[in-house]
Amino acid sequence: MTKPEDKARELIDQRLQQAGWVIQDMAQFNPVAGRGVAVREFPTDTGPPNTCC
């Protein structure tokens, strides 16, 4: 069973790609791969965002 977060990620990625963005995982991050680059699961200094509220 697919989690709601996974479904949302697929939809977001699809829409970003339709708008011309390059979607990448952090392991393959290339900031000059295109005019718009979106990175999945980008690390932050404080850890993952709080999505509970």
Long-range contacts (C-beta under 8 A, 24 or more apart in sequence): 9-40, 13-38, 13-40
